[in-house]
Amino acid sequence: MKSSTVNISFNDELLRQIDQVARQESRSRSELIREAARNYLERKQRWNQIFAFSESQVKRKNIKEEDITEEISNYRETYRKR
């Protein structure tokens, strides 16, 4: 896989934390930052899928905002009784 070099700026404290974790895990700074970027992108994709599914369900079931508010209230009331 082809790779490219990117220049990026971090404040001193964040860079210190990155270096500390990299040392603890016997990894390079670059490896740690690449993993962080991959994790962020994977998490972002999962949330996008969740939101897309939710939107499709709202349309399919004709759910309104009041319905959601009511469901949350019902759930909280049930949870408090436990």
PDB file of N, CA, C and O in Angstrom:
ATOM      1  N   MET A   1       0.846  -1.169   0.000  1.00  0.00           N
ATOM      2  CA  MET A   1       0.000   0.000   0.000  1.00  0.00           C
ATOM      3  C   MET A   1       0.896   1.238   0.000  1.00  0.00           C
ATOM      4  O   MET A   1       1.828   1.340   0.798  1.00  0.00           O
ATOM      5  N   LYS A   2       0.614   2.151  -0.878  1.00  0.00           N
ATOM      6  CA  LYS A   2       1.369   3.393  -0.958  1.00  0.00           C
ATOM      7  C   LYS A   2       1.041   4.273   0.243  1.00  0.00           C
ATOM      8  O   LYS A   2      -0.102   4.326   0.697  1.00  0.00           O
ATOM      9  N   SER A   3       2.052   4.955   0.742  1.00  0.00           N
ATOM     10  CA  SER A   3       1.801   5.871   1.852  1.00  0.00           C
ATOM     11  C   SER A   3       2.367   7.247   1.511  1.00  0.00           C
ATOM     12  O   SER A   3       3.239   7.391   0.655  1.00  0.00           O
ATOM     13  N   SER A   4       1.845   8.239   2.201  1.00  0.00           N
ATOM     14  CA  SER A   4       2.272   9.617   2.012  1.00  0.00           C
ATOM     15  C   SER A   4       2.639  10.201   3.367  1.00  0.00           C
ATOM     16  O   SER A   4       2.084   9.814   4.395  1.00  0.00           O
ATOM     17  N   THR A   5       3.558  11.114   3.355  1.00  0.00           N
ATOM     18  CA  THR A   5       3.948  11.813   4.566  1.00  0.00           C
ATOM     19  C   THR A   5       3.096  13.062   4.708  1.00  0.00           C
ATOM     20  O   THR A   5       2.892  13.806   3.748  1.00  0.00           O
ATOM     21  N   VAL A   6       2.598  13.283   5.926  1.00  0.00           N
ATOM     22  CA  VAL A   6       1.745  14.431   6.209  1.00  0.00           C
ATOM     23  C   VAL A   6       2.357  15.189   7.384  1.00  0.00           C
ATOM     24  O   VAL A   6       2.726  14.590   8.394  1.00  0.00           O
ATOM     25  N   ASN A   7       2.460  16.484   7.246  1.00  0.00           N
ATOM     26  CA  ASN A   7       2.905  17.311   8.374  1.00  0.00           C
ATOM     27  C   ASN A   7       1.682  17.761   9.144  1.00  0.00           C
ATOM     28  O   ASN A   7       0.719  18.263   8.564  1.00  0.00           O
ATOM     29  N   ILE A   8       1.725  17.580  10.461  1.00  0.00           N
ATOM     30  CA  ILE A   8       0.589  17.910  11.304  1.00  0.00           C
ATOM     31  C   ILE A   8       1.112  18.549  12.587  1.00  0.00           C
ATOM     32  O   ILE A   8       2.171  18.169  13.086  1.00  0.00           O
ATOM     33  N   SER A   9       0.386  19.498  13.110  1.00  0.00           N
ATOM     34  CA  SER A   9       0.799  20.192  14.328  1.00  0.00           C
ATOM     35  C   SER A   9      -0.043  19.739  15.509  1.00  0.00           C
ATOM     36  O   SER A   9      -1.259  19.584  15.390  1.00  0.00           O
ATOM     37  N   PHE A  10       0.600  19.529  16.641  1.00  0.00           N
ATOM     38  CA  PHE A  10      -0.063  19.211  17.902  1.00  0.00           C
ATOM     39  C   PHE A  10       0.433  20.184  18.956  1.00  0.00           C
ATOM     40  O   PHE A  10       1.580  20.628  18.907  1.00  0.00           O
ATOM     41  N   ASN A  11      -0.425  20.513  19.906  1.00  0.00           N
ATOM     42  CA  ASN A  11       0.097  21.320  21.010  1.00  0.00           C
ATOM     43  C   ASN A  11       1.016  20.435  21.848  1.00  0.00           C
ATOM     44  O   ASN A  11       0.943  19.208  21.780  1.00  0.00           O
ATOM     45  N   ASP A  12       1.874  21.065  22.634  1.00  0.00           N
ATOM     46  CA  ASP A  12       2.910  20.334  23.363  1.00  0.00           C
ATOM     47  C   ASP A  12       2.349  19.264  24.285  1.00  0.00           C
ATOM     48  O   ASP A  12       2.897  18.165  24.362  1.00  0.00           O
ATOM     49  N   GLU A  13       1.273  19.569  24.980  1.00  0.00           N
ATOM     50  CA  GLU A  13       0.712  18.608  25.927  1.00  0.00           C
ATOM     51  C   GLU A  13       0.146  17.383  25.220  1.00  0.00           C
ATOM     52  O   GLU A  13       0.363  16.259  25.672  1.00  0.00           O
ATOM     53  N   LEU A  14      -0.569  17.578  24.126  1.00  0.00           N
ATOM     54  CA  LEU A  14      -1.110  16.445  23.379  1.00  0.00           C
ATOM     55  C   LEU A  14       0.021  15.589  22.821  1.00  0.00           C
ATOM     56  O   LEU A  14      -0.047  14.361  22.875  1.00  0.00           O
ATOM     57  N   LEU A  15       1.048  16.218  22.293  1.00  0.00           N
ATOM     58  CA  LEU A  15       2.181  15.469  21.757  1.00  0.00           C
ATOM     59  C   LEU A  15       2.889  14.688  22.866  1.00  0.00           C
ATOM     60  O   LEU A  15       3.333  13.562  22.643  1.00  0.00           O
ATOM     61  N   ARG A  16       2.995  15.272  24.038  1.00  0.00           N
ATOM     62  CA  ARG A  16       3.596  14.565  25.173  1.00  0.00           C
ATOM     63  C   ARG A  16       2.788  13.314  25.515  1.00  0.00           C
ATOM     64  O   ARG A  16       3.358  12.254  25.774  1.00  0.00           O
ATOM     65  N   GLN A  17       1.458  13.439  25.514  1.00  0.00           N
ATOM     66  CA  GLN A  17       0.595  12.286  25.814  1.00  0.00           C
ATOM     67  C   GLN A  17       0.721  11.213  24.737  1.00  0.00           C
ATOM     68  O   GLN A  17       0.787  10.023  25.042  1.00  0.00           O
ATOM     69  N   ILE A  18       0.754  11.638  23.485  1.00  0.00           N
ATOM     70  CA  ILE A  18       0.915  10.680  22.375  1.00  0.00           C
ATOM     71  C   ILE A  18       2.221   9.922  22.533  1.00  0.00           C
ATOM     72  O   ILE A  18       2.247   8.696  22.421  1.00  0.00           O
ATOM     73  N   ASP A  19       3.299  10.637  22.790  1.00  0.00           N
ATOM     74  CA  ASP A  19       4.614   9.999  22.940  1.00  0.00           C
ATOM     75  C   ASP A  19       4.642   9.061  24.137  1.00  0.00           C
ATOM     76  O   ASP A  19       5.252   7.994  24.075  1.00  0.00           O
ATOM     77  N   GLN A  20       3.996   9.446  25.214  1.00  0.00           N
ATOM     78  CA  GLN A  20       3.960   8.610  26.411  1.00  0.00           C
ATOM     79  C   GLN A  20       3.257   7.280  26.117  1.00  0.00           C
ATOM     80  O   GLN A  20       3.763   6.214  26.467  1.00  0.00           O
ATOM     81  N   VAL A  21       2.094   7.351  25.476  1.00  0.00           N
ATOM     82  CA  VAL A  21       1.350   6.118  25.152  1.00  0.00           C
ATOM     83  C   VAL A  21       2.137   5.274  24.147  1.00  0.00           C
ATOM     84  O   VAL A  21       2.194   4.051  24.274  1.00  0.00           O
ATOM     85  N   ALA A  22       2.732   5.911  23.169  1.00  0.00           N
ATOM     86  CA  ALA A  22       3.528   5.175  22.177  1.00  0.00           C
ATOM     87  C   ALA A  22       4.672   4.421  22.871  1.00  0.00           C
ATOM     88  O   ALA A  22       4.925   3.257  22.560  1.00  0.00           O
ATOM     89  N   ARG A  23       5.354   5.073  23.798  1.00  0.00           N
ATOM     90  CA  ARG A  23       6.437   4.406  24.537  1.00  0.00           C
ATOM     91  C   ARG A  23       5.899   3.241  25.356  1.00  0.00           C
ATOM     92  O   ARG A  23       6.486   2.159  25.362  1.00  0.00           O
ATOM     93  N   GLN A  24       4.774   3.463  26.052  1.00  0.00           N
ATOM     94  CA  GLN A  24       4.186   2.403  26.884  1.00  0.00           C
ATOM     95  C   GLN A  24       3.822   1.179  26.059  1.00  0.00           C
ATOM     96  O   GLN A  24       3.921   0.046  26.529  1.00  0.00           O
ATOM     97  N   GLU A  25       3.400   1.422  24.819  1.00  0.00           N
ATOM     98  CA  GLU A  25       2.964   0.329  23.951  1.00  0.00           C
ATOM     99  C   GLU A  25       4.056  -0.127  22.985  1.00  0.00           C
ATOM    100  O   GLU A  25       3.803  -0.942  22.098  1.00  0.00           O
ATOM    101  N   SER A  26       5.262   0.397  23.156  1.00  0.00           N
ATOM    102  CA  SER A  26       6.411   0.052  22.298  1.00  0.00           C
ATOM    103  C   SER A  26       6.067   0.228  20.826  1.00  0.00           C
ATOM    104  O   SER A  26       6.335  -0.644  19.998  1.00  0.00           O
ATOM    105  N   ARG A  27       5.466   1.381  20.516  1.00  0.00           N
ATOM    106  CA  ARG A  27       5.086   1.686  19.140  1.00  0.00           C
ATOM    107  C   ARG A  27       5.636   3.052  18.768  1.00  0.00           C
ATOM    108  O   ARG A  27       6.050   3.832  19.626  1.00  0.00           O
ATOM    109  N   SER A  28       5.631   3.317  17.496  1.00  0.00           N
ATOM    110  CA  SER A  28       6.067   4.641  17.064  1.00  0.00           C
ATOM    111  C   SER A  28       4.901   5.617  17.179  1.00  0.00           C
ATOM    112  O   SER A  28       3.736   5.224  17.247  1.00  0.00           O
ATOM    113  N   ARG A  29       5.244   6.870  17.199  1.00  0.00           N
ATOM    114  CA  ARG A  29       4.242   7.934  17.205  1.00  0.00           C
ATOM    115  C   ARG A  29       3.335   7.782  15.985  1.00  0.00           C
ATOM    116  O   ARG A  29       2.116   7.910  16.098  1.00  0.00           O
ATOM    117  N   SER A  30       3.920   7.513  14.831  1.00  0.00           N
ATOM    118  CA  SER A  30       3.142   7.374  13.594  1.00  0.00           C
ATOM    119  C   SER A  30       2.146   6.231  13.673  1.00  0.00           C
ATOM    120  O   SER A  30       0.997   6.369  13.254  1.00  0.00           O
ATOM    121  N   GLU A  31       2.592   5.090  14.215  1.00  0.00           N
ATOM    122  CA  GLU A  31       1.685   3.948  14.348  1.00  0.00           C
ATOM    123  C   GLU A  31       0.486   4.300  15.222  1.00  0.00           C
ATOM    124  O   GLU A  31      -0.652   3.958  14.903  1.00  0.00           O
ATOM    125  N   LEU A  32       0.757   4.983  16.321  1.00  0.00           N
ATOM    126  CA  LEU A  32      -0.318   5.359  17.237  1.00  0.00           C
ATOM    127  C   LEU A  32      -1.309   6.312  16.573  1.00  0.00           C
ATOM    128  O   LEU A  32      -2.520   6.144  16.709  1.00  0.00           O
ATOM    129  N   ILE A  33      -0.804   7.298  15.866  1.00  0.00           N
ATOM    130  CA  ILE A  33      -1.681   8.275  15.213  1.00  0.00           C
ATOM    131  C   ILE A  33      -2.462   7.632  14.069  1.00  0.00           C
ATOM    132  O   ILE A  33      -3.629   7.962  13.861  1.00  0.00           O
ATOM    133  N   ARG A  34      -1.834   6.714  13.320  1.00  0.00           N
ATOM    134  CA  ARG A  34      -2.562   5.998  12.255  1.00  0.00           C
ATOM    135  C   ARG A  34      -3.716   5.194  12.841  1.00  0.00           C
ATOM    136  O   ARG A  34      -4.824   5.204  12.305  1.00  0.00           O
ATOM    137  N   GLU A  35      -3.448   4.492  13.956  1.00  0.00           N
ATOM    138  CA  GLU A  35      -4.516   3.715  14.584  1.00  0.00           C
ATOM    139  C   GLU A  35      -5.637   4.620  15.076  1.00  0.00           C
ATOM    140  O   GLU A  35      -6.812   4.286  14.927  1.00  0.00           O
ATOM    141  N   ALA A  36      -5.289   5.749  15.654  1.00  0.00           N
ATOM    142  CA  ALA A  36      -6.310   6.692  16.128  1.00  0.00           C
ATOM    143  C   ALA A  36      -7.174   7.173  14.966  1.00  0.00           C
ATOM    144  O   ALA A  36      -8.394   7.268  15.096  1.00  0.00           O
ATOM    145  N   ALA A  37      -6.550   7.473  13.841  1.00  0.00           N
ATOM    146  CA  ALA A  37      -7.303   7.929  12.666  1.00  0.00           C
ATOM    147  C   ALA A  37      -8.218   6.823  12.154  1.00  0.00           C
ATOM    148  O   ALA A  37      -9.380   7.077  11.834  1.00  0.00           O
ATOM    149  N   ARG A  38      -7.698   5.590  12.072  1.00  0.00           N
ATOM    150  CA  ARG A  38      -8.538   4.463  11.624  1.00  0.00           C
ATOM    151  C   ARG A  38      -9.726   4.254  12.546  1.00  0.00           C
ATOM    152  O   ARG A  38     -10.852   4.064  12.086  1.00  0.00           O
ATOM    153  N   ASN A  39      -9.473   4.291  13.853  1.00  0.00           N
ATOM    154  CA  ASN A  39     -10.563   4.104  14.825  1.00  0.00           C
ATOM    155  C   ASN A  39     -11.615   5.193  14.687  1.00  0.00           C
ATOM    156  O   ASN A  39     -12.812   4.914  14.745  1.00  0.00           O
ATOM    157  N   TYR A  40     -11.173   6.432  14.506  1.00  0.00           N
ATOM    158  CA  TYR A  40     -12.117   7.531  14.337  1.00  0.00           C
ATOM    159  C   TYR A  40     -12.977   7.312  13.094  1.00  0.00           C
ATOM    160  O   TYR A  40     -14.196   7.474  13.147  1.00  0.00           O
ATOM    161  N   LEU A  41     -12.352   6.948  11.986  1.00  0.00           N
ATOM    162  CA  LEU A  41     -13.096   6.759  10.735  1.00  0.00           C
ATOM    163  C   LEU A  41     -14.073   5.585  10.833  1.00  0.00           C
ATOM    164  O   LEU A  41     -15.188   5.665  10.319  1.00  0.00           O
ATOM    165  N   GLU A  42     -13.665   4.502  11.485  1.00  0.00           N
ATOM    166  CA  GLU A  42     -14.569   3.360  11.667  1.00  0.00           C
ATOM    167  C   GLU A  42     -15.766   3.742  12.531  1.00  0.00           C
ATOM    168  O   GLU A  42     -16.906   3.399  12.216  1.00  0.00           O
ATOM    169  N   ARG A  43     -15.495   4.463  13.635  1.00  0.00           N
ATOM    170  CA  ARG A  43     -16.577   4.897  14.521  1.00  0.00           C
ATOM    171  C   ARG A  43     -17.523   5.847  13.797  1.00  0.00           C
ATOM    172  O   ARG A  43     -18.739   5.749  13.958  1.00  0.00           O
ATOM    173  N   LYS A  44     -16.983   6.757  13.008  1.00  0.00           N
ATOM    174  CA  LYS A  44     -17.794   7.700  12.229  1.00  0.00           C
ATOM    175  C   LYS A  44     -18.695   6.942  11.249  1.00  0.00           C
ATOM    176  O   LYS A  44     -19.873   7.267  11.103  1.00  0.00           O
ATOM    177  N   GLN A  45     -18.138   5.938  10.585  1.00  0.00           N
ATOM    178  CA  GLN A  45     -18.925   5.135   9.637  1.00  0.00           C
ATOM    179  C   GLN A  45     -20.056   4.395  10.353  1.00  0.00           C
ATOM    180  O   GLN A  45     -21.181   4.345   9.855  1.00  0.00           O
ATOM    181  N   ARG A  46     -19.755   3.818  11.527  1.00  0.00           N
ATOM    182  CA  ARG A  46     -20.809   3.109  12.286  1.00  0.00           C
ATOM    183  C   ARG A  46     -21.930   4.056  12.675  1.00  0.00           C
ATOM    184  O   ARG A  46     -23.102   3.706  12.542  1.00  0.00           O
ATOM    185  N   TRP A  47     -21.595   5.256  13.155  1.00  0.00           N
ATOM    186  CA  TRP A  47     -22.628   6.223  13.526  1.00  0.00           C
ATOM    187  C   TRP A  47     -23.438   6.643  12.310  1.00  0.00           C
ATOM    188  O   TRP A  47     -24.656   6.799  12.404  1.00  0.00           O
ATOM    189  N   ASN A  48     -22.783   6.829  11.169  1.00  0.00           N
ATOM    190  CA  ASN A  48     -23.521   7.179   9.952  1.00  0.00           C
ATOM    191  C   ASN A  48     -24.510   6.080   9.579  1.00  0.00           C
ATOM    192  O   ASN A  48     -25.625   6.368   9.143  1.00  0.00           O
ATOM    193  N   GLN A  49     -24.107   4.822   9.751  1.00  0.00           N
ATOM    194  CA  GLN A  49     -25.014   3.704   9.473  1.00  0.00           C
ATOM    195  C   GLN A  49     -26.185   3.696  10.451  1.00  0.00           C
ATOM    196  O   GLN A  49     -27.323   3.441  10.055  1.00  0.00           O
ATOM    197  N   ILE A  50     -25.915   3.973  11.719  1.00  0.00           N
ATOM    198  CA  ILE A  50     -26.976   4.022  12.727  1.00  0.00           C
ATOM    199  C   ILE A  50     -27.972   5.126  12.390  1.00  0.00           C
ATOM    200  O   ILE A  50     -29.182   4.904  12.437  1.00  0.00           O
ATOM    201  N   PHE A  51     -27.473   6.313  12.052  1.00  0.00           N
ATOM    202  CA  PHE A  51     -28.364   7.419  11.714  1.00  0.00           C
ATOM    203  C   PHE A  51     -29.173   7.129  10.452  1.00  0.00           C
ATOM    204  O   PHE A  51     -30.358   7.458  10.385  1.00  0.00           O
ATOM    205  N   ALA A  52     -28.542   6.517   9.457  1.00  0.00           N
ATOM    206  CA  ALA A  52     -29.259   6.177   8.222  1.00  0.00           C
ATOM    207  C   ALA A  52     -30.371   5.170   8.512  1.00  0.00           C
ATOM    208  O   ALA A  52     -31.480   5.298   7.995  1.00  0.00           O
ATOM    209  N   PHE A  53     -30.067   4.163   9.345  1.00  0.00           N
ATOM    210  CA  PHE A  53     -31.086   3.183   9.705  1.00  0.00           C
ATOM    211  C   PHE A  53     -32.235   3.860  10.450  1.00  0.00           C
ATOM    212  O   PHE A  53     -33.406   3.601  10.173  1.00  0.00           O
ATOM    213  N   SER A  54     -31.884   4.731  11.400  1.00  0.00           N
ATOM    214  CA  SER A  54     -32.913   5.434  12.172  1.00  0.00           C
ATOM    215  C   SER A  54     -33.812   6.265  11.267  1.00  0.00           C
ATOM    216  O   SER A  54     -35.034   6.246  11.410  1.00  0.00           O
ATOM    217  N   GLU A  55     -33.210   6.987  10.346  1.00  0.00           N
ATOM    218  CA  GLU A  55     -34.000   7.808   9.422  1.00  0.00           C
ATOM    219  C   GLU A  55     -34.934   6.951   8.582  1.00  0.00           C
ATOM    220  O   GLU A  55     -36.078   7.332   8.332  1.00  0.00           O
ATOM    221  N   SER A  56     -34.447   5.793   8.147  1.00  0.00           N
ATOM    222  CA  SER A  56     -35.312   4.924   7.334  1.00  0.00           C
ATOM    223  C   SER A  56     -36.481   4.390   8.157  1.00  0.00           C
ATOM    224  O   SER A  56     -37.592   4.260   7.644  1.00  0.00           O
ATOM    225  N   GLN A  57     -36.235   4.078   9.442  1.00  0.00           N
ATOM    226  CA  GLN A  57     -37.302   3.584  10.309  1.00  0.00           C
ATOM    227  C   GLN A  57     -38.326   4.678  10.609  1.00  0.00           C
ATOM    228  O   GLN A  57     -39.528   4.419  10.654  1.00  0.00           O
ATOM    229  N   VAL A  58     -37.841   5.892  10.810  1.00  0.00           N
ATOM    230  CA  VAL A  58     -38.745   7.020  11.066  1.00  0.00           C
ATOM    231  C   VAL A  58     -39.677   7.203   9.876  1.00  0.00           C
ATOM    232  O   VAL A  58     -40.881   7.391  10.050  1.00  0.00           O
ATOM    233  N   LYS A  59     -39.130   7.149   8.678  1.00  0.00           N
ATOM    234  CA  LYS A  59     -39.960   7.322   7.475  1.00  0.00           C
ATOM    235  C   LYS A  59     -40.906   6.145   7.287  1.00  0.00           C
ATOM    236  O   LYS A  59     -42.088   6.327   6.993  1.00  0.00           O
ATOM    237  N   ARG A  60     -40.379   4.935   7.460  1.00  0.00           N
ATOM    238  CA  ARG A  60     -41.177   3.735   7.212  1.00  0.00           C
ATOM    239  C   ARG A  60     -42.331   3.616   8.205  1.00  0.00           C
ATOM    240  O   ARG A  60     -43.432   3.206   7.839  1.00  0.00           O
ATOM    241  N   LYS A  61     -42.074   3.974   9.455  1.00  0.00           N
ATOM    242  CA  LYS A  61     -43.093   3.820  10.502  1.00  0.00           C
ATOM    243  C   LYS A  61     -43.823   5.123  10.814  1.00  0.00           C
ATOM    244  O   LYS A  61     -44.681   5.172  11.695  1.00  0.00           O
ATOM    245  N   ASN A  62     -43.474   6.163  10.088  1.00  0.00           N
ATOM    246  CA  ASN A  62     -44.110   7.476  10.269  1.00  0.00           C
ATOM    247  C   ASN A  62     -44.037   7.937  11.735  1.00  0.00           C
ATOM    248  O   ASN A  62     -45.038   8.337  12.330  1.00  0.00           O
ATOM    249  N   ILE A  63     -42.859   7.868  12.278  1.00  0.00           N
ATOM    250  CA  ILE A  63     -42.640   8.248  13.675  1.00  0.00           C
ATOM    251  C   ILE A  63     -42.449   9.761  13.759  1.00  0.00           C
ATOM    252  O   ILE A  63     -41.772  10.369  12.930  1.00  0.00           O
ATOM    253  N   LYS A  64     -43.060  10.343  14.774  1.00  0.00           N
ATOM    254  CA  LYS A  64     -42.942  11.790  14.996  1.00  0.00           C
ATOM    255  C   LYS A  64     -42.093  12.050  16.237  1.00  0.00           C
ATOM    256  O   LYS A  64     -41.888  11.156  17.058  1.00  0.00           O
ATOM    257  N   GLU A  65     -41.611  13.262  16.362  1.00  0.00           N
ATOM    258  CA  GLU A  65     -40.763  13.613  17.499  1.00  0.00           C
ATOM    259  C   GLU A  65     -41.484  13.368  18.824  1.00  0.00           C
ATOM    260  O   GLU A  65     -40.873  12.915  19.792  1.00  0.00           O
ATOM    261  N   GLU A  66     -42.775  13.665  18.864  1.00  0.00           N
ATOM    262  CA  GLU A  66     -43.539  13.451  20.101  1.00  0.00           C
ATOM    263  C   GLU A  66     -43.550  11.975  20.492  1.00  0.00           C
ATOM    264  O   GLU A  66     -43.517  11.638  21.676  1.00  0.00           O
ATOM    265  N   ASP A  67     -43.597  11.097  19.487  1.00  0.00           N
ATOM    266  CA  ASP A  67     -43.587   9.661  19.759  1.00  0.00           C
ATOM    267  C   ASP A  67     -42.290   9.254  20.462  1.00  0.00           C
ATOM    268  O   ASP A  67     -42.304   8.450  21.394  1.00  0.00           O
ATOM    269  N   ILE A  68     -41.195   9.806  20.011  1.00  0.00           N
ATOM    270  CA  ILE A  68     -39.889   9.480  20.606  1.00  0.00           C
ATOM    271  C   ILE A  68     -39.816  10.007  22.027  1.00  0.00           C
ATOM    272  O   ILE A  68     -39.365   9.303  22.931  1.00  0.00           O
ATOM    273  N   THR A  69     -40.257  11.241  22.230  1.00  0.00           N
ATOM    274  CA  THR A  69     -40.264  11.834  23.563  1.00  0.00           C
ATOM    275  C   THR A  69     -41.108  10.997  24.517  1.00  0.00           C
ATOM    276  O   THR A  69     -40.712  10.760  25.658  1.00  0.00           O
ATOM    277  N   GLU A  70     -42.246  10.559  24.060  1.00  0.00           N
ATOM    278  CA  GLU A  70     -43.126   9.733  24.887  1.00  0.00           C
ATOM    279  C   GLU A  70     -42.472   8.390  25.220  1.00  0.00           C
ATOM    280  O   GLU A  70     -42.558   7.927  26.357  1.00  0.00           O
ATOM    281  N   GLU A  71     -41.826   7.768  24.246  1.00  0.00           N
ATOM    282  CA  GLU A  71     -41.144   6.490  24.486  1.00  0.00           C
ATOM    283  C   GLU A  71     -40.033   6.643  25.518  1.00  0.00           C
ATOM    284  O   GLU A  71     -39.866   5.789  26.389  1.00  0.00           O
ATOM    285  N   ILE A  72     -39.285   7.716  25.419  1.00  0.00           N
ATOM    286  CA  ILE A  72     -38.210   7.966  26.378  1.00  0.00           C
ATOM    287  C   ILE A  72     -38.792   8.143  27.777  1.00  0.00           C
ATOM    288  O   ILE A  72     -38.278   7.580  28.743  1.00  0.00           O
ATOM    289  N   SER A  73     -39.852   8.916  27.883  1.00  0.00           N
ATOM    290  CA  SER A  73     -40.503   9.114  29.186  1.00  0.00           C
ATOM    291  C   SER A  73     -41.006   7.800  29.760  1.00  0.00           C
ATOM    292  O   SER A  73     -40.825   7.536  30.949  1.00  0.00           O
ATOM    293  N   ASN A  74     -41.631   6.977  28.937  1.00  0.00           N
ATOM    294  CA  ASN A  74     -42.129   5.672  29.386  1.00  0.00           C
ATOM    295  C   ASN A  74     -40.992   4.777  29.861  1.00  0.00           C
ATOM    296  O   ASN A  74     -41.095   4.119  30.897  1.00  0.00           O
ATOM    297  N   TYR A  75     -39.916   4.761  29.100  1.00  0.00           N
ATOM    298  CA  TYR A  75     -38.766   3.941  29.473  1.00  0.00           C
ATOM    299  C   TYR A  75     -38.186   4.405  30.807  1.00  0.00           C
ATOM    300  O   TYR A  75     -37.908   3.589  31.685  1.00  0.00           O
ATOM    301  N   ARG A  76     -38.007   5.709  30.956  1.00  0.00           N
ATOM    302  CA  ARG A  76     -37.449   6.240  32.199  1.00  0.00           C
ATOM    303  C   ARG A  76     -38.343   5.928  33.389  1.00  0.00           C
ATOM    304  O   ARG A  76     -37.851   5.608  34.471  1.00  0.00           O
ATOM    305  N   GLU A  77     -39.626   6.018  33.200  1.00  0.00           N
ATOM    306  CA  GLU A  77     -40.576   5.717  34.275  1.00  0.00           C
ATOM    307  C   GLU A  77     -40.472   4.246  34.664  1.00  0.00           C
ATOM    308  O   GLU A  77     -40.471   3.917  35.850  1.00  0.00           O
ATOM    309  N   THR A  78     -40.385   3.378  33.696  1.00  0.00           N
ATOM    310  CA  THR A  78     -40.242   1.952  33.957  1.00  0.00           C
ATOM    311  C   THR A  78     -38.916   1.671  34.660  1.00  0.00           C
ATOM    312  O   THR A  78     -38.869   0.868  35.592  1.00  0.00           O
ATOM    313  N   TYR A  79     -37.857   2.315  34.229  1.00  0.00           N
ATOM    314  CA  TYR A  79     -36.525   2.111  34.805  1.00  0.00           C
ATOM    315  C   TYR A  79     -36.494   2.566  36.268  1.00  0.00           C
ATOM    316  O   TYR A  79     -35.865   1.914  37.101  1.00  0.00           O
ATOM    317  N   ARG A  80     -37.158   3.665  36.586  1.00  0.00           N
ATOM    318  CA  ARG A  80     -37.174   4.182  37.969  1.00  0.00           C
ATOM    319  C   ARG A  80     -37.872   3.214  38.921  1.00  0.00           C
ATOM    320  O   ARG A  80     -37.530   3.154  40.102  1.00  0.00           O
ATOM    321  N   LYS A  81     -38.838   2.465  38.424  1.00  0.00           N
ATOM    322  CA  LYS A  81     -39.613   1.558  39.275  1.00  0.00           C
ATOM    323  C   LYS A  81     -38.819   0.302  39.650  1.00  0.00           C
ATOM    324  O   LYS A  81     -39.218  -0.429  40.556  1.00  0.00           O
ATOM    325  N   ARG A  82     -37.726   0.050  38.980  1.00  0.00           N
ATOM    326  CA  ARG A  82     -36.942  -1.176  39.259  1.00  0.00           C
ATOM    327  C   ARG A  82     -36.174  -1.090  40.524  1.00  0.00           C
ATOM    328  O   ARG A  82     -35.475  -2.036  40.888  1.00  0.00           O
TER     329      ARG A  82
END
